Each structure stands twice: as structure tokens, then as C-alpha cells.
Amino acid sequence: MTTPRLVMDLGRIGAAYRAMRAAMPDVAVHYAMKCNPHPRVVGHLAGLGCGFEIASAAELEQLLGIGVPADEILYSNPVKPEAHIEKAHAAGVLRYAFDSADELAKLERAAPGASVYVRLAVPDLHSEVPSEGKFGVDLGTAAQLLLAARDRGLDPHGVTFHVGSQMLHPRAWAQPLDMVGELMDKLAAEDVRLSLVDLGGGFPVRYCTDPPPLEEYAAVINAGLAALRHPVHAVVEPGRALVAEAGTLVSTVIGVADRMGKRWVHLDVGAFNGFMESLETGNQLRFPVGDEHGGAPRRRMQLTGPTCDSQDTILFDAELSRDLATGDRVHFGSAGAYTTVYASSFNGFEPPIVDIQEDGEQQ
Ligand SMILES: *Cc1c(COP(=O)(O)O)cnc(C)c1O
């Protein structure tokens, strides 16, 4: 078997989608396709009736190509190239995020009359993969921007926020939803009635420890929505939560070296051709890892990549079989999100092949 190889189980994606629908029956699900845009993954979710969240014209074209209706697509990237807005508008995409007057000017030109939703900045509660405060504005600015949208002939449609990826605190949605309530009250005084509340992504998956159950997130969100002054169309934009656990990345040991008391295991996959999130999180995202020797005596080792770059290590102090040797397989769980799509062929080491399996198939 050629490695590195990402094996995706469509059955688990379906199960994750149904679990989210069941936990929040009144909330529409729009998959943030950036985290794994493989055609079979996207097609499977489309077939289940899932909506989508996009950031670019290329993502849009992929969806249109498989017949996803344009009005089930949210364009949530707050800053878009104007040519991409034009394409989306021509295709019939109705809803666009923004967080600046500059973006409103582009939307007015390229998507006249569009429905727009403002991105709120929310308190940083330390998600595992933080977003560095890149997007979002405060409440007062959000209100002003929505009024400015109305003045430009756009529909001041709603509000969105994103708590940060792999958010392990269910209460992270509570304060943003209070802010949404305040924003709705402020705008009601100006005769603007917001109808869309987009709760973003950030729902966690299991890496080496179990996250809080989805029901705890749903309880906070359902309560927050119920406290708003009038019912809204609520959506979530999960990426990781729908696809990560469905993916297993299979790699091969290409060499083992003992250096200054540490064992280094070099794999055919590293940060640059699959595990960029190891680099992004300072190796704090602990992928569950296993090998063929199973129960053998264990020892700690550094799992690193195949390139000459010292930054491509996946895990420090991972516990694997003591006798792990060149040619053995090492597999990583929860590898279905933000892996292949971030991968480059730096130093000549190719990204993983993707192997799609229906529910229950054996590798
Ligand atoms: C990346 C992103 C998401 C998905 O985030 P996950 O943490 O993978 O759930 C959702 N919404 C927006 C706007 C994003 O940028």
C-alpha cells in the first residue's frame, strides 16, 4: 500500500452530520468546506442535505458543479476579491459576510441588493487552534455597519461570529449570543430586524482526549437563541466536527535515529505534507497515534516528517511500540480535517493520497 494515505470513512461523516442535526434541530448546518473539500466528501454531505460555507470563487464553482443550489451557500469570508463576489452574485448566492465599510462598497458594486451579515469580534476563550483576532468588529461598529449597508441598498440581514477552532468550552457561545441579542435590540430601534444568526464553526473532535459532549454546546446555543427578541434563522458552519474523526492517516517509518537520548522516528508524512496543524499549534494538537506492534512494550519518541526542515515534527513524546522500525506503519486518527488541504510537496514529498471508503468497508 502506498503511503502516506488518508482514508476517509463516509459513514462517519454522515453520523457526525446527523448528530449535529439531532443536537440542534432548529439550526441549519453549512459545512465549512475548506477543511476537507474532497469531491466525495463534499458530494456525500450535499446528498445528506447539508448546506455549505465558502471563502472563494473556486469553492463556489466546485459546489455549483455538483448541483448545490446557490441559495444554500453562505459566503462567510469577510474580505473577498471583488471578482469573486461578482461570480457569486451572478450564480445566485444571496448571503455575504463582511466587517468593514470597504467590503460594503465592493458588495454594493458587485452584488447590488445582496443580504449581508456582519462579523462580530468575540472574546478569546482559548480555542485549541486560535484565530488571532483577525476578523470581527465590536457591537457599536457592527450596528453602524449594518445601517451603512441599508443606506447602500443592501439588506442588513444578520450577524455572525466564530469562537475559534476546536473550542473545548461550550460556554464560548454564551457571551457572543448575548452580544447578538444586544445588537438586535439596538437595530430594532432603527427599524432594522435581523433574521440570520450564524454561529460559526469551532465544534471540537476527539484528539487524545474526549471533548465535552455536543449536547452541552447545543444547550448553550439553544438557550442563547431562545433568549433573542424574536425567532431567527440560525445556522452553524462546522468544518472539523463533520470530517476530522472520519479520517485516518496511514504513514510509513522511513528511518529511526537516536539523538542525544531521544528517539526520532522519521515518517513519510510531516507538518508540510499533511500535519500543518502540528506546526500551527506548536505541536499541542495531539493526534491519536498507533502502530502495528500494538501491545508491545512502549517508549516515548519524536514523530517527525521526511523533509530536511526541522519544523516538520508532528508529535514530541508520542508513545509507540519500543521496537518500531523502518518500514513499519504508523497511523493517526482524527486526521480528516485541515490535513491534505494544507499539504504541499515541499522538498519533493507529496501530500497523502486520499482513499474514500463507504461505511463499514475494510482498509
Ligand atoms: C474555518 C471556518 C469555519 C469552520 O471552522 P471549524 O473550526 O473547522 O469548525 C467556520 N466558519 C468560518 C467563517 C471559518 O472561517
The ligand as an SDF file (V2000), in Angstrom:
LIG
                    3D

 15 15  0  0  0  0  0  0  0  0999 V2000
  -12.8630   27.8740    9.1840 C   0  0  0  0  0  0  0  0  0  0  0  0
  -14.2100   28.4260    9.4360 C   0  0  0  0  0  0  0  0  0  0  0  0
  -15.2270   27.6040    9.9130 C   0  0  0  0  0  0  0  0  0  0  0  0
  -15.0010   26.1670   10.3150 C   0  0  0  0  0  0  0  0  0  0  0  0
  -14.2320   26.0680   11.4640 O   0  0  0  0  0  0  0  0  0  0  0  0
  -14.0750   24.6670   12.2320 P   0  0  0  0  0  0  0  0  0  0  0  0
  -13.2770   25.0350   13.4120 O   0  0  0  0  0  0  0  0  0  0  0  0
  -13.3700   23.7380   11.3150 O   0  0  0  0  0  0  0  0  0  0  0  0
  -15.4310   24.1940   12.5820 O   0  0  0  0  0  0  0  0  0  0  0  0
  -16.4820   28.1440   10.0160 C   0  0  0  0  0  0  0  0  0  0  0  0
  -16.7340   29.4380    9.7070 N   0  0  0  0  0  0  0  0  0  0  0  0
  -15.7690   30.2530    9.2650 C   0  0  0  0  0  0  0  0  0  0  0  0
  -16.1120   31.6550    8.9280 C   0  0  0  0  0  0  0  0  0  0  0  0
  -14.4820   29.7860    9.1260 C   0  0  0  0  0  0  0  0  0  0  0  0
  -13.5180   30.6110    8.7050 O   0  0  0  0  0  0  0  0  0  0  0  0
  1  2  1  0
  2  3  1  0
  2 14  2  0
  3  4  1  0
  3 10  2  0
  4  5  1  0
  5  6  1  0
  6  7  2  0
  6  8  1  0
  6  9  1  0
 10 11  1  0
 11 12  2  0
 12 13  1  0
 12 14  1  0
 14 15  1  0
M  END
$$$$
